[in-house]
């Protein structure tokens, strides 16, 4: 289901438009602590198409994490617009933002994506139920099997390896067909073998479900596997 079908309508046009999956238009994010200002993003312009895989590179402090936080609707820019499917996130109510995050978006962090005391299946089921998806148990088990986790459904998530935990988080995104996947250093703590498994799982989301996948990373292997690389410096995307 397209975001604009149940959120705020994008600007009307005379011709059909292929809206980008994610777009930042002249985005600034300024953090203030007393008299001190820190400019995390300064005029960021980024456009990511539906079904595109993108790696985001940049040194510490370049604005990568702030960019992901804004794209997830967890914060708002100080100026400029963040749009998903042509809809500015700033126009959405709290309820609409919650639906956006539950139904369309998946975020995969470097670690701690799961409830460690819950089972593997329960972790996936929780995301499906938040999204209001029917036949959740079958879809959860099908997704886990698709990522090589069949037979692990009843294990405690915290007992899995780091790579397996990342694959469970990605399986949850696949089970609810998330159309925008934001991954923050998802392979940083993994060895080369598990990095390749997690990367293949992320690319599977694009191949099977047409998801746009955005990966903040320092890995050259990830950069070589995606469609495009965006480099951030001082809060801007380099040309």
C-alpha positions in Angstrom: 0.0 0.0 0.0 1.5 3.3 -1.0 2.1 5.8 1.8 0.1 8.5 0.0 -3.0 6.4 -0.1 -3.7 6.8 3.6 -1.5 9.7 4.7 -1.4 13.3 3.6 -1.7 13.7 -0.2 1.4 15.0 -1.9 1.2 18.1 -4.0 -1.2 17.7 -7.0 0.3 17.4 -10.4 -1.1 17.2 -13.9 0.9 14.1 -14.8 1.5 10.9 -12.8 4.7 11.2 -10.8 7.1 8.4 -9.7 7.7 9.7 -6.1 11.1 8.8 -4.6 10.9 6.4 -1.7 12.8 9.0 0.5 13.8 12.5 -0.2 15.6 15.2 1.9 15.1 18.8 0.6 17.6 21.3 1.9 17.5 19.8 5.4 19.1 21.4 8.4 19.2 19.9 11.9 20.6 22.1 14.6 21.0 20.9 18.2 21.1 23.6 20.9 22.5 23.2 24.4 22.4 26.6 26.1 24.3 29.1 24.0 26.1 26.3 22.0 24.7 25.2 18.6 25.8 22.0 16.8 24.8 21.8 13.1 24.4 18.1 12.3 22.9 18.6 8.9 23.4 21.7 6.8 21.3 21.8 3.6 21.2 18.1 3.0 19.8 17.1 -0.4 19.2 13.3 -0.9 16.9 11.4 -3.2 16.5 7.7 -3.0 14.2 5.9 -5.5 11.9 3.0 -4.8 13.7 -0.3 -5.1 17.1 1.3 -4.9 19.9 0.1 -2.6 22.2 2.9 -1.2 25.2 2.9 1.1 25.8 6.0 3.2 29.4 6.7 4.0 31.0 9.5 6.1 33.3 10.1 9.0 32.0 10.4 12.6 30.0 13.6 13.0 29.1 13.9 9.3 25.4 13.6 10.0 24.7 9.9 9.1 22.8 9.0 12.2 20.9 12.2 12.2 19.8 11.5 8.6 18.5 8.1 9.6 16.7 9.5 12.6 14.9 12.1 10.5 14.0 9.5 7.8 12.5 7.2 10.4 10.3 10.1 11.6 11.8 10.0 15.1 12.9 13.6 14.9 12.1 16.7 12.7 14.4 18.9 10.8 15.1 22.4 12.0 14.5 23.5 8.4 13.8 21.8 5.1 11.6 18.8 4.4 11.9 15.0 4.7 9.5 13.3 2.3 8.5 9.7 1.9 6.6 8.8 -1.3 6.2 12.5 -1.8 4.6 13.1 1.6 6.4 15.5 4.0 6.7 13.6 7.3 6.2 16.9 9.2 2.6 17.0 8.0 1.7 13.7 9.6 0.0 13.5 13.0 1.5 11.4 15.8 -0.9 8.6 14.9 0.1 8.7 11.2 3.8 8.7 12.0 3.2 5.6 14.2 1.5 3.9 11.3 4.3 4.9 9.0 6.8 3.3 11.3 4.7 0.2 11.9 3.5 -0.5 8.4 6.0 0.9 5.9 9.3 1.3 7.6 11.9 -1.1 9.0 14.9 0.0 11.0 17.8 -2.3 11.6 20.4 -1.1 14.1 23.9 -2.3 14.7 22.6 -4.5 17.6 19.8 -4.8 20.1 17.0 -5.0 17.5 15.2 -7.8 19.3 13.6 -8.5 22.7 16.3 -11.0 23.9 14.0 -12.9 26.3 11.3 -13.4 23.7 11.5 -16.2 21.1 12.6 -15.7 17.6 9.0 -16.1 16.3 7.6 -13.8 19.0 9.9 -11.1 17.9 8.7 -11.3 14.3 5.1 -11.7 15.3 5.2 -8.5 17.4 6.1 -6.4 14.4 3.4 -8.0 12.3 0.7 -7.4 14.9 1.7 -3.8 15.3 1.2 -3.4 11.5 -2.2 -5.1 11.7 -1.2 -7.9 9.3 -3.4 -11.0 9.1 -2.2 -14.6 9.2 0.8 -13.3 11.2 2.1 -16.7 12.4 2.3 -18.2 8.9 4.0 -15.1 7.5 6.5 -15.0 10.4 7.5 -18.7 9.9 7.7 -18.2 6.1 10.0 -15.2 6.5 12.2 -17.0 9.0 12.5 -20.0 6.7 13.4 -17.6 3.8 16.4 -16.3 5.8 17.7 -19.7 6.9 16.2 -19.6 10.3 13.7 -22.5 10.0 13.7 -24.6 13.2 14.9 -21.7 15.3 11.4 -20.2 15.9 11.2 -21.2 19.6 14.7 -20.3 20.6 15.3 -17.3 22.8 16.4 -14.4 20.6 19.2 -13.4 23.0 20.8 -16.8 22.5 21.4 -16.3 18.8 24.6 -15.1 17.3 24.9 -11.5 16.2 24.5 -12.4 12.6 21.5 -14.5 13.3 19.9 -11.8 15.3 20.3 -9.3 12.4 18.7 -11.8 10.0 15.7 -12.1 12.4 15.3 -8.3 12.3 15.5 -8.4 8.5 13.1 -11.3 8.3 10.6 -9.2 10.3 10.9 -6.5 7.7 10.3 -9.0 4.9 7.3 -10.5 6.6 5.5 -7.2 6.6 6.9 -6.1 3.3 8.4 -2.9 4.5 9.1 -0.6 1.6 11.8 1.5 3.2 14.5 -0.2 5.2 17.0 1.9 7.1 20.0 0.0 8.5 22.6 1.6 10.8 25.9 -0.2 10.6 24.1 -3.6 10.5 27.4 -5.6 9.9 29.8 -3.6 12.0 30.2 -6.3 14.7 30.2 -9.3 12.4 32.9 -11.4 10.8 33.1 -11.5 7.0 31.0 -14.6 6.6 28.1 -13.2 8.7 28.5 -9.8 7.0 27.9 -11.5 3.7 24.8 -13.3 5.0 23.3 -10.1 6.4 24.1 -8.1 3.3 22.4 -10.8 1.1 19.4 -10.7 3.4 19.1 -6.9 3.0 19.5 -7.1 -0.8 16.8 -9.8 -0.8 14.3 -7.2 0.5 14.9 -5.2 -2.7 14.8 -8.2 -5.0 11.7 -9.8 -3.6 9.6 -6.8 -2.3 11.0 -3.8 -4.2 12.1 -2.2 -1.0 14.4 0.8 -0.9 17.3 -0.1 1.3 19.6 2.5 2.9 22.6 1.3 4.8 24.9 3.5 6.9 28.2 1.6 6.8 32.0 1.8 6.8 32.2 -1.6 4.9 33.7 -1.6 1.4 32.0 -4.9 0.7 28.6 -3.3 1.4 29.5 -0.4 -0.8 30.4 -2.6 -3.7 27.1 -4.6 -3.5 24.6 -1.7 -3.6 23.4 0.5 -6.5 24.9 3.7 -5.3 27.0 5.3 -2.6 26.3 8.6 -0.9 29.1 10.3 1.0 28.2 12.8 3.8 30.7 15.5 4.9 29.8 18.2 7.4 26.1 17.5 7.1 26.0 17.6 3.3 26.0 15.0 0.6 29.0 15.3 -1.6 28.3 15.7 -5.3 
